[in-house]
Amino acid sequence: MLAVAACSNEPVDLQPIDKARTALEAGDGLGAEITLRDMLASGTPQEEIAAYLGEAELLQAQLVEARRWLGEGNFSDATAGHGHHMLGRLEMRSGNLPAAGQAFDRAHAVMPENSDLWVDIGRLRFRGGEQKQAIEASKRAVELDPTNPDALLLRAQLVRDSEGLSAALGWLEAGLEQSPDNLELLGEYAATLGDLGRAGDMLVTIRRMAEIDDRNPRLYYLQAVLAARGGDFMLARSLLDRAGPGIGESPAGMLLSGVVDIQNGNYQSAAQVLDRLATIQPDNQRVRELLVRAVAMGLNDRELVHRFGGMASLPSASPYIRELVGRNNEAIDRRADGEPLLGRAVQARPTSLIAIRGRMPLAIAQMRREEGGSAIQSLVRGRIQAGQTGSAISEMDTFRRRFPGSADALGLAGDARLADRRPADALTLYREAAAIRLTWPLVRRMVVAQRATGQGRVAERQLAQYLAGHPANAEAAAALAVITIEQQDWPRAAILLDHALDRAAARDPVLWRQRAFVAQKSGDIDLAFDAAVYAYGLQPMSARSSELLASVLEQQSQTRTAAALRQKLSRMGG
């Protein structure tokens, strides 16, 4: 009889507190709250269940109610660790990071080997700029419980930042082995697959998410990404709208919305959302170019010149922005202002790095230096631009001592040394920053420092490794192609240039000129002609495009057309 009872399918009769805990583990905040309030009504002391009631309210996003149970810290000895842990989560969601840190410290004193607590400590450290310490916390969380899906997810996110998309996949897959229906893990996995160009696998993962919860906002966002990449921008807009305001107000959602609206001809809407995103991410060149494009496509010539004329005149302005602002100056009969910009747009790009202006004037940044963040960034950038590199180094080192684990602080400290012509010292700091978060702008600066210190082969490997982890990055492929052209490795250069042109760089005249040149050297004159014609069509006033096309035409014995181009070059003085 005992054996039969042990094999029975009858549900186990759990105690009320165990039922509440089971509901909380399943994410059922409402079910847990009902059980816990019944316990409270039956005479259970509040301090015995306050930690769990606070967690239940957090799961339902009821922050005011959660604070009612957690805020006073009235927990029994048995639940104190969990209660302070939940209070830390509440403070972190409320944006009070110092208070969250204090609550987590109290929780750690009671349960120092709790994997979930270390996950939250890692997320808090990351948000507070202590990114190196966040990595250490994520490692500790996995060490304490290698099967914890949240710990594996955090580890994947931080590995993606420092080692690339491919390296993160293994951690995500390990998490999904433990929790195959975890929507957050599935969402990260789908997004990573998509960024790696594995659209088919991404779609399979999205379908799995739909089976679990077909109303999940991130599901609609990921479907919108797939639709946009497939060229169906009307469907992408519909899906993005269904994702809701939470997704739409995130930087990724805003970027996708701007791109979709441009493609659908909703230029004013695109300009509005991209303008907000440019305020959030002022150093994002891609966002700036999309914003200028949206305003230009909306035929707002005077607005475009008024808003972006100063940006187009900066040394760091892209050829694309210069060309658009130059054309719009001509459209409003300001040819004298437009011609210099159009002339600079077709000039060869500088191979050196260009200092970027801070978001605020140097004098204001000096007064607000204690605020940190954008103020210290503007201060250091202003010092660099003014040639005050010694002061820039001193300011940045002081700030870095306050935030020793910040990749941004390490990178900016490296910039100050690179500007001071100390590339070896800069490279040391860049490597520390890269171990935390490896971004494309950081890789570019590392490559410059490596080549300046005679480490050309190291720079090449750096680019190759980054491209392997971020295959959709056209700029990385183009930069590596330049090195292979210098080495006269024409087959490899052709592969890299084709890769870049296939990935968001199809309207880059410089890449098309390089592709034509490589085709010439490889003996493929027909391809060289096609690429040279396309480059010329993109920039007909470029001396380099005209010269290249004339050279290809001469190889094809089209001497009359080539001679006409050379006459044009002569008139241009090129």
C-alpha positions in Angstrom: 0.0 0.0 0.0 2.9 2.4 0.8 4.4 1.6 -2.6 1.2 2.3 -4.4 0.8 5.6 -2.4 4.3 6.6 -3.4 3.6 6.1 -7.1 0.2 8.0 -6.9 -0.4 10.9 -9.2 -2.3 12.7 -6.5 -0.9 16.2 -5.8 1.2 16.7 -2.7 -0.7 18.6 0.0 1.7 21.5 0.5 1.7 23.8 3.5 0.5 27.3 2.7 3.9 28.9 2.8 5.3 26.2 0.5 2.4 26.8 -1.9 3.2 30.6 -1.9 6.9 29.9 -2.6 6.1 27.6 -5.4 3.8 30.3 -7.0 6.6 32.9 -6.6 9.1 30.6 -8.3 6.7 30.1 -11.2 6.3 33.9 -11.5 2.7 33.8 -10.3 2.6 36.9 -8.0 -1.2 37.1 -7.7 -1.5 33.4 -6.7 1.2 33.8 -4.1 -0.4 37.0 -2.8 -3.8 35.3 -2.3 -2.2 32.5 -0.3 -0.1 34.8 1.8 -3.0 37.1 2.6 -5.0 34.1 3.7 -2.1 33.2 6.0 -2.1 36.7 7.4 -5.8 36.6 8.0 -5.4 33.3 9.8 -3.0 34.8 12.3 0.4 34.3 10.7 2.7 37.1 12.0 3.5 39.7 9.4 7.3 39.5 9.8 7.1 35.8 8.8 5.6 36.6 5.4 6.4 40.2 4.6 9.4 39.3 2.5 7.2 37.0 0.3 4.3 39.5 0.1 6.8 42.1 -1.1 8.1 39.7 -3.7 4.6 39.0 -4.9 3.9 42.7 -5.3 7.1 43.1 -7.2 6.1 40.4 -9.6 2.9 42.3 -10.3 4.8 45.6 -10.7 3.0 47.1 -7.7 6.0 49.0 -6.3 4.0 51.1 -3.8 2.5 48.0 -2.3 5.8 46.2 -2.3 7.4 49.0 -0.3 4.6 48.7 2.2 5.8 45.2 3.0 9.6 45.6 2.5 10.4 49.2 3.3 10.5 48.9 7.1 12.7 45.8 7.0 10.4 44.1 9.4 11.4 40.5 8.7 11.8 37.4 10.8 15.3 35.9 11.3 14.5 33.1 8.9 13.3 35.5 6.1 15.7 38.5 6.7 18.1 37.6 3.9 15.3 37.1 1.4 13.5 40.3 2.6 16.6 42.5 2.2 17.2 40.9 -1.2 13.7 41.8 -2.3 14.1 45.3 -0.9 17.2 45.7 -3.0 15.3 44.7 -6.1 12.6 47.2 -5.2 15.2 50.0 -4.8 16.9 49.1 -8.0 13.6 49.2 -9.9 12.9 52.6 -8.3 16.2 53.9 -9.5 17.7 54.3 -6.0 21.0 52.5 -6.6 22.8 53.4 -3.4 19.8 52.1 -1.3 19.7 49.0 -3.4 23.4 48.4 -2.7 22.8 48.8 1.1 19.9 46.3 1.0 22.0 43.8 -1.0 24.8 44.1 1.5 22.4 43.3 4.4 21.1 40.3 2.4 24.7 39.1 1.6 25.6 39.2 5.3 22.8 36.6 5.9 23.1 34.5 2.7 26.5 35.1 1.1 26.3 32.1 -1.2 22.9 32.8 -2.8 23.3 32.7 -6.6 20.1 34.8 -7.3 21.5 37.5 -5.0 24.8 37.6 -6.8 22.9 37.9 -10.1 21.2 41.0 -8.8 24.4 42.4 -7.3 25.9 42.0 -10.8 23.1 43.9 -12.5 23.3 46.6 -9.9 27.1 47.0 -10.4 26.6 47.2 -14.1 24.0 49.9 -13.9 26.2 51.8 -11.4 29.2 51.9 -13.8 31.1 49.1 -12.0 31.2 46.9 -15.1 34.3 45.0 -14.1 32.8 44.2 -10.7 29.6 43.1 -12.5 31.6 40.5 -14.5 33.1 39.2 -11.3 29.6 39.0 -9.7 28.2 37.1 -12.7 31.1 34.6 -12.5 30.4 34.1 -8.8 26.7 33.5 -9.5 27.4 30.8 -12.0 30.0 29.3 -9.7 27.5 29.0 -6.9 24.8 27.5 -9.1 25.8 26.4 -12.7 22.1 25.6 -13.3 20.7 29.0 -12.5 19.1 30.3 -15.7 19.2 33.9 -14.5 22.9 33.6 -13.7 23.6 32.0 -17.1 21.6 34.8 -18.8 23.6 37.6 -17.1 26.9 35.8 -17.9 25.8 35.6 -21.6 25.0 39.3 -21.7 28.3 40.3 -20.3 30.2 37.8 -22.5 28.5 39.2 -25.5 29.7 42.7 -24.6 33.4 41.6 -24.1 33.8 38.6 -26.4 31.2 39.0 -29.1 27.9 37.4 -30.2 29.3 33.9 -31.0 30.8 33.6 -27.6 27.5 34.4 -25.9 25.6 31.7 -27.7 27.0 28.9 -25.6 25.9 30.6 -22.4 22.4 31.2 -23.7 22.1 27.6 -24.8 23.3 26.4 -21.4 20.6 28.5 -19.8 17.9 27.1 -22.2 19.0 23.6 -21.3 18.0 24.4 -17.7 14.9 26.4 -18.5 13.7 25.8 -22.1 10.6 27.9 -21.7 12.3 30.9 -20.2 11.1 33.8 -22.4 13.9 36.2 -21.5 16.5 33.6 -22.5 14.7 32.8 -25.7 14.4 36.5 -26.6 18.1 37.0 -26.0 18.9 33.9 -28.0 16.7 34.9 -30.9 18.2 38.4 -31.0 21.8 37.1 -30.9 21.0 34.6 -33.7 19.6 37.4 -35.8 22.6 39.7 -35.3 24.8 36.8 -36.4 22.8 36.6 -39.6 21.1 33.3 -38.8 17.6 34.4 -39.7 16.2 30.8 -40.0 17.3 29.8 -36.6 16.0 33.1 -35.2 12.6 32.4 -36.7 12.5 28.9 -35.1 13.2 30.5 -31.7 10.6 33.1 -32.3 8.0 30.5 -33.0 8.9 28.7 -29.8 8.3 32.0 -27.9 4.9 32.3 -29.6 3.9 28.8 -28.4 4.7 29.9 -24.8 3.2 33.4 -24.8 1.9 34.8 -28.1 1.3 38.2 -26.5 4.8 38.8 -25.2 5.9 42.3 -26.3 9.4 41.2 -27.2 8.0 38.6 -29.5 6.4 41.3 -31.6 9.6 43.3 -31.6 11.7 40.4 -32.8 9.2 39.7 -35.5 9.3 43.3 -36.5 13.1 43.0 -36.8 12.8 40.0 -39.1 10.1 41.8 -41.2 12.3 44.9 -41.6 15.3 42.8 -42.6 13.1 41.0 -45.1 12.0 44.4 -46.6 8.4 44.2 -45.4 8.3 47.6 -43.6 4.5 47.9 -43.4 4.4 44.6 -41.5 7.3 45.7 -39.4 5.4 48.9 -38.4 2.3 46.9 -37.5 4.3 44.5 -35.3 6.2 47.2 -33.7 3.0 49.0 -32.8 1.7 45.8 -31.2 4.8 45.5 -29.1 3.6 48.4 -27.0 5.2 51.6 -25.6 7.7 49.7 -23.4 9.5 48.4 -26.5 8.9 51.5 -28.5 10.7 53.7 -25.9 13.8 51.5 -25.7 16.8 52.6 -27.8 16.6 49.5 -30.0 12.9 50.0 -30.5 13.3 53.7 -31.3 16.0 52.9 -33.9 13.9 50.3 -35.6 10.9 52.6 -35.5 12.9 55.4 -37.2 14.2 53.1 -39.9 10.8 51.7 -40.6 9.2 55.1 -40.8 11.8 56.3 -43.2 11.2 53.3 -45.5 7.4 53.8 -45.2 7.7 57.5 -46.1 6.7 58.8 -42.7 9.6 61.2 -42.5 8.2 63.5 -39.8 7.5 60.7 -37.5 10.9 59.2 -38.2 12.6 62.5 -37.4 10.7 62.9 -34.1 11.7 59.5 -32.8 15.3 59.7 -34.1 15.7 63.2 -32.5 14.8 61.7 -29.1 17.2 58.8 -29.7 20.0 61.2 -30.7 19.5 63.0 -27.4 19.9 59.7 -25.5 22.9 58.5 -27.6 24.6 61.7 -28.8 27.8 59.8 -30.0 25.9 57.4 -32.2 26.9 58.4 -35.7 24.4 56.0 -37.3 21.5 57.6 -35.4 22.7 61.1 -36.5 22.9 60.1 -40.1 19.4 58.6 -40.0 18.0 61.7 -38.4 19.6 64.0 -41.0 18.2 61.6 -43.7 14.7 61.7 -42.3 14.7 65.5 -42.2 16.1 65.7 -45.8 13.6 63.2 -47.1 10.8 65.3 -45.6 11.9 68.1 -47.8 12.6 70.4 -44.8 15.5 72.1 -46.5 15.7 75.2 -44.2 15.2 73.1 -41.1 18.0 70.7 -42.1 20.5 73.5 -42.8 19.6 75.3 -39.6 19.8 72.2 -37.4 22.7 70.4 -38.9 24.8 73.1 -40.6 27.2 73.3 -37.6 27.4 69.5 -37.4 28.3 69.2 -41.1 31.2 71.7 -40.6 32.9 69.6 -37.9 36.0 67.6 -38.7 34.3 64.5 -37.4 31.2 64.9 -39.7 30.6 62.0 -42.1 30.7 62.5 -45.9 27.0 61.6 -46.0 26.0 64.4 -43.6 28.2 66.9 -45.5 26.6 65.9 -48.8 23.0 66.2 -47.5 23.6 69.6 -45.8 25.5 70.8 -48.9 22.7 69.9 -51.3 20.1 71.5 -49.0 22.1 74.7 -48.8 22.0 74.8 -52.6 18.3 74.1 -52.6 17.7 77.3 -50.6 20.1 79.4 -52.7 23.0 79.3 -50.3 25.4 78.0 -52.8 28.4 79.7 -51.1 27.7 77.6 -48.0 26.9 74.4 -49.8 29.9 74.1 -52.2 32.6 73.8 -49.5 30.6 71.0 -47.8 30.1 69.1 -51.1 33.7 69.5 -51.9 34.8 68.1 -48.5 32.2 65.3 -48.9 34.1 63.8 -51.8 37.5 64.2 -50.4 39.5 61.2 -49.1 38.6 60.3 -45.6 41.3 61.0 -43.0 43.1 57.9 -41.8 43.7 59.3 -38.3 41.2 59.5 -35.5 39.4 62.8 -35.0 38.6 64.2 -31.5 34.8 64.5 -30.9 33.4 67.5 -29.2 31.8 67.2 -25.7 28.1 67.7 -25.3 28.6 70.9 -23.3 31.2 73.8 -23.6 34.5 73.3 -21.8 33.8 76.1 -19.3 30.4 74.6 -18.3 31.9 71.1 -18.1 34.6 72.4 -15.7 31.9 73.8 -13.3 29.9 70.6 -13.4 32.8 68.1 -13.2 31.7 66.7 -9.9 28.5 65.4 -11.6 30.6 62.9 -13.5 29.0 61.2 -16.5 28.5 63.5 -19.5 30.1 66.4 -17.7 33.4 64.7 -17.2 33.3 63.3 -20.7 32.7 66.8 -22.1 35.5 68.1 -19.9 38.1 65.6 -21.1 37.0 65.9 -24.7 37.2 69.6 -24.5 40.7 69.4 -23.0 41.8 67.1 -25.8 40.4 69.4 -28.5 42.2 72.4 -26.8 45.5 70.5 -26.9 45.5 70.3 -23.0 46.3 66.6 -23.0 48.1 66.7 -19.7 45.1 68.2 -18.0 42.8 65.7 -19.8 44.9 62.8 -18.4 44.8 64.2 -14.9 41.0 64.8 -14.9 40.4 61.4 -16.3 42.6 59.6 -13.9 40.8 61.3 -11.0 37.5 60.1 -12.4 38.8 56.6 -13.1 39.8 56.2 -9.4 36.1 56.8 -8.5 34.9 54.3 -11.1 37.7 51.7 -11.5 35.5 49.2 -13.2 34.0 51.4 -15.8 34.8 50.5 -19.4 33.9 54.1 -20.5 36.3 55.6 -18.0 39.1 53.3 -19.1 38.5 54.1 -22.7 38.4 57.8 -22.2 41.6 57.7 -20.1 43.1 55.8 -23.1 41.9 58.5 -25.5 43.7 61.2 -23.4 46.9 59.3 -23.6 46.5 58.6 -27.3 46.0 62.4 -27.9 49.2 62.9 -25.8 51.1 60.7 -28.3 51.5 57.9 -25.8 49.9 55.0 -27.8 51.5 52.2 -25.7 50.0 53.6 -22.5 46.6 54.1 -24.3 46.7 50.5 -25.5 47.1 49.2 -22.0 43.9 51.1 -20.9 42.0 50.1 -24.1 42.7 46.4 -23.4 41.4 46.8 -19.8 38.2 48.4 -21.3 37.9 45.7 -24.0 37.9 43.0 -21.3 34.7 44.6 -20.0 33.0 45.8 -23.1 34.4 45.6 -26.6 32.7 48.1 -28.9 33.5 49.0 -32.5 34.7 52.6 -31.6 37.0 51.0 -29.0 38.3 48.5 -31.5 39.1 51.3 -34.0 41.1 53.2 -31.4 42.9 50.0 -30.4 43.9 49.4 -34.0 45.3 52.9 -34.3 47.3 52.5 -31.1 48.5 49.0 -32.2 49.7 50.2 -35.6 51.3 53.3 -34.0 53.4 51.0 -31.8 54.4 48.7 -34.7 51.9 46.0 -34.0 50.4 45.7 -37.4 49.8 42.0 -37.2 48.2 42.3 -33.8 45.9 45.0 -35.3 44.9 42.7 -38.1 44.1 39.9 -35.7 42.1 42.3 -33.5 39.9 43.3 -36.5 39.5 39.7 -37.7 38.5 38.5 -34.2 36.0 41.4 -33.8 34.5 40.7 -37.3 34.2 37.0 -36.4 32.1 37.9 -33.3 30.2 40.7 -35.1 29.8 39.6 -38.7 27.1 42.2 -39.5 29.6 45.1 -38.8 30.3 46.5 -42.3 32.9 49.0 -41.0 35.0 46.2 -39.4 35.0 44.3 -42.7 36.0 47.5 -44.6 38.8 48.3 -42.1 40.2 44.8 -42.4 39.9 45.0 -46.2 42.2 48.1 -46.2 44.9 46.1 -44.4 44.6 43.2 -46.9 44.8 45.7 -49.8 48.0 47.0 -48.3 49.3 43.4 -48.2 48.1 43.0 -51.9 46.0 40.0 -50.8 43.5 40.6 -53.6 41.3 37.4 -53.1 40.8 38.1 -49.3 40.3 41.8 -49.9 37.5 41.0 -52.4 35.8 38.7 -49.9 35.9 41.4 -47.2 34.7 44.2 -49.4 31.8 42.0 -50.8 30.9 41.2 -47.1 30.9 44.9 -46.2 28.9 46.0 -49.3 26.3 43.3 -48.6 25.8 44.6 -45.0 24.5 48.1 -45.0 27.3 49.7 -46.9 26.0 49.4 -50.5 25.9 53.2 -51.0 29.5 53.8 -49.8 31.5 55.2 -52.8 34.8 54.6 -51.1 34.1 50.9 -50.8 32.9 50.7 -54.4 36.2 52.4 -55.5 38.2 49.9 -53.4 36.2 47.0 -54.9 36.9 48.3 -58.4 40.6 48.6 -57.6 40.8 45.1 -56.2 38.9 43.7 -59.3 41.4 45.5 -61.5 44.3 44.0 -59.7 42.6 40.6 -59.9 42.2 40.9 -63.7 38.4 41.0 -63.5 37.9 44.1 -65.7 34.1 43.7 -66.2 33.6 43.7 -62.4 36.0 46.6 -62.1 34.0 48.6 -64.7 30.7 47.9 -62.9 32.0 48.9 -59.5 33.8 52.0 -60.8 30.6 53.1 -62.6 28.6 52.6 -59.4 31.1 54.6 -57.4 31.1 57.4 -59.9 27.3 57.5 -59.9 27.3 57.9 -56.1 29.9 60.7 -56.3 30.2 62.2 -59.8 32.2 65.2 -58.5 34.8 63.0 -56.8 38.2 63.2 -58.4 39.1 59.8 -57.2 35.9 58.2 -58.6 36.5 60.0 -62.0 40.2 58.9 -62.1 39.4 55.3 -61.3 36.6 55.1 -63.9 38.9 56.7 -66.5 41.6 54.1 -65.7 39.1 51.2 -66.1 37.8 52.6 -69.3 41.3 52.8 -70.7 41.9 49.2 -69.9 38.7 48.4 -71.8 40.0 50.5 -74.8 37.1 53.0 -74.3 39.6 55.8 -74.9 37.1 58.5 -76.0 35.0 58.3 -72.8 38.1 58.0 -70.7 39.5 61.2 -72.3 36.3 63.1 -71.5 36.6 62.1 -67.9 40.2 63.2 -67.8 39.2 66.6 -69.3 36.7 66.8 -66.5 39.4 66.0 -64.0 41.6 68.7 -65.4 38.8 71.3 -65.1 38.2 70.1 -61.5 41.9 70.6 -60.8 42.2 67.0 -59.7 
